[in-house]
Amino acid sequence: MKRKTSKKRLRRALVDLKQWLRQERNARKLPQFWQAIGSKMRGHFNYFGVTDNSRALYQFERAVHNLLFKWLNRRSQRRSFTWESFLRYMRRFPLPQPGRLVSLFPTG
């Protein structure tokens, strides 16, 4: 039997993150904003990072990147990022990557 994140929980995490992004996009400078997003992603990956759940973790990561791009471009009347500049910023200041943290199958 495989473990995976419930659709309801994944959706709730994304809705909560969207609400937080909407409130905080102008309240913080970009470096502090980026650190806060990183800690939120790390917390999600630590909580849901178990064996066989990598698909849901990568789905969450892609959704976070899309939400970040959307809400960072709504900070003023002109766009802050194009996809190329956004990806370049992400390469320079990488966000946490999902990975299996806890194995549910004992070894030994």
Buried (B, 14 or more C-beta within 10 A) or exposed (E): EEEBBEEEEBEEBBEEBBEBBEEBBEEEEEEEBBEBBBEBBBEBBEEBBBEEBBEBBEBBBEBBBEBBBEBBBEBEEEEBBEEEEBEEBBEEEEBBEBEBBEEEEEEE
